[in-house]
Amino acid sequence: MERIPILRMGDLLLVTIQVDMHDRLALQLQDDLTERIVSDRARGVLIDISALDLVDSFIGRMISNTAAMARVLDARTVVVGMQPAVAITLVELGLTLDGVKTALNVEKGMALLGKNIV
């Protein structure tokens, strides 16, 4: 089964989505990420969606739900690299991603999580 890699950087997890997301892959990522938050004792999650040109309502809800699950597991989530078309689609679908912090790029996302890239 296809999986999206989850990289550990200290007490953070980095997820870079570089493939078209489909429902099954999104659910697998959600399961893998919550397991890794617990097993790695992660304090933050950075999700890079800069390669996504398009999202549907399911993927938007999955991002929001994943951030909510991470919060319950005591990890903050920042979504980085959102394309303008993705932002427009999410707003048009009425998905505001409550509780999800966003940043323009990985560097700014790391700063939001209190980490500096050297």
Legacy VTK file of the C-alpha trace (Angstrom):
# vtk DataFile Version 3.0
C-alpha trace
ASCII
DATASET POLYDATA
POINTS 118 float
0.000 0.000 0.000
1.162 3.503 -0.844
2.235 5.609 2.153
3.340 9.181 2.686
6.693 9.375 4.511
6.804 10.932 7.983
10.224 12.275 8.978
11.339 12.996 12.518
13.269 16.200 13.206
13.985 16.323 16.933
10.609 16.547 18.641
8.817 17.443 15.384
7.360 15.327 12.613
7.557 16.531 9.012
5.057 15.316 6.428
5.570 16.350 2.817
2.653 15.413 0.593
4.045 15.117 -2.922
1.420 12.874 -4.510
-2.230 13.339 -5.370
-4.198 12.539 -2.255
-7.047 10.099 -2.471
-9.357 9.148 0.379
-7.647 5.877 1.341
-4.188 7.486 1.342
-5.480 10.388 3.462
-6.928 8.015 6.058
-3.708 5.974 6.096
-1.687 9.156 6.658
-3.984 10.141 9.516
-3.484 6.745 11.192
0.279 6.699 10.593
0.722 10.250 11.839
-1.228 9.783 15.076
0.725 6.589 15.802
4.017 8.397 15.180
3.028 11.355 17.390
2.621 8.923 20.276
5.592 6.639 19.559
8.012 9.535 18.889
6.525 11.781 21.593
6.316 14.543 19.014
5.477 18.063 20.189
4.779 19.442 16.732
3.722 18.387 13.243
4.539 20.251 10.045
2.448 19.256 7.031
3.804 20.558 3.713
1.067 20.647 1.062
2.930 22.825 -1.452
2.729 20.088 -4.107
-1.081 19.857 -3.851
-2.802 21.795 -6.605
-6.281 20.682 -5.650
-8.181 19.504 -2.568
-11.705 18.289 -2.098
-13.884 18.553 0.985
-12.740 15.158 2.297
-9.036 16.069 2.153
-9.781 19.449 3.756
-11.660 17.763 6.607
-8.872 15.208 6.967
-6.299 17.975 7.456
-8.519 19.647 10.040
-9.264 16.361 11.840
-5.599 15.368 11.858
-4.683 18.678 13.493
-7.435 18.149 16.090
-6.138 14.634 16.835
-2.593 15.960 17.156
-3.833 18.604 19.632
-5.464 15.919 21.761
-2.123 14.071 21.687
-0.346 17.278 22.843
1.250 18.186 19.502
0.754 21.410 17.561
0.192 21.302 13.803
1.194 23.807 11.142
0.220 23.404 7.485
2.670 25.048 5.099
2.868 25.786 1.400
-0.833 26.129 0.634
-1.370 27.166 -2.977
-3.820 30.051 -3.609
-6.184 27.738 -5.526
-6.283 25.352 -2.555
-7.055 28.208 -0.148
-9.833 29.464 -2.415
-11.325 25.974 -2.727
-11.282 25.415 1.035
-13.053 28.721 1.664
-15.601 28.055 -1.077
-16.312 24.653 0.502
-16.810 26.363 3.874
-13.794 24.633 5.429
-11.988 27.128 7.649
-9.557 24.603 9.180
-10.330 25.729 12.723
-7.370 25.267 15.041
-4.934 24.738 12.165
-2.086 27.215 11.936
-0.737 27.939 8.478
2.496 29.386 7.129
3.760 30.235 3.666
6.767 27.906 3.786
8.600 25.359 5.931
10.916 27.956 7.477
7.999 30.089 8.687
6.148 26.967 9.834
9.141 25.881 11.906
9.250 29.353 13.466
5.563 28.991 14.444
6.464 25.734 16.178
9.294 27.484 17.994
12.076 25.902 15.957
14.676 27.718 13.886
16.287 26.316 10.772
20.018 26.939 10.727
LINES 1 119
118 0 1 2 3 4 5 6 7 8 9 10 11 12 13 14 15 16 17 18 19 20 21 22 23 24 25 26 27 28 29 30 31 32 33 34 35 36 37 38 39 40 41 42 43 44 45 46 47 48 49 50 51 52 53 54 55 56 57 58 59 60 61 62 63 64 65 66 67 68 69 70 71 72 73 74 75 76 77 78 79 80 81 82 83 84 85 86 87 88 89 90 91 92 93 94 95 96 97 98 99 100 101 102 103 104 105 106 107 108 109 110 111 112 113 114 115 116 117
